[in-house]
Amino acid sequence: MTINRTLSRTERLLQLTAYFLRLGTLGFGGPAALVALMKRELVERSQWLTRDELSQP
């Protein structure tokens, strides 16, 4: 799921909603599993965030 800057606001919101629905559905296993899944999806695959942005409190 990569975010495309040319998409409309509605389409980007749908992508974000789909991501969080998938995270909630597949995110069993506690916080460590969620962090690893979020890192893979948000930093490496979609590049919505940098590694530093994800690790900030």
N, C-alpha and C positions, 0 to 999 in steps of 0.2 A: 504494500500500500504506500505509494509515494504521493506526496502532495504536489499538485501542479498549480503554479501561481496563476495560470490562465483560467482556472476553473472559477465558476461563480461562487459567491459566498455560501449559497445553499448547498452546492456540491461539496465544498470543503467541509461544511458542517456535517453532511452525511458521511463523509470519510471518517471524520473524527468520532462520530457516534458509532459507526461500525467498529472502529478500533476498540473503543471502550466496552462495547457489548462483547466482542471477542475476548478481551482481557478478563472481563468478569466471568465469562463462561469457562474459559480454559485456565483461569488463574487459581486453581486449587493447588495447595502445597505450601501455603504460608508466604510470608513476606519475601523470603529469599528467592522463591520461584517467581514471584511477581516482579521483583527488581530485575532479575535476569531476562524475563520476557519483555519488560518495558525497555530495557537497554537494547535488546536485539531489534525490537520494532521501531522505537522512537529515534535511536541514534544511528544504528547501522543500516537498517533497511529503508526507512522513510526519510531519514535525515531531517526530521522536524526539530530536533534538539541536538546540541553538541554534548559530548560526554560531561563537560564541566557544568553545563546547564542542568543536566539530569541529576548531578550529584550535589547541587546546592540545596541547602535546607530551606 
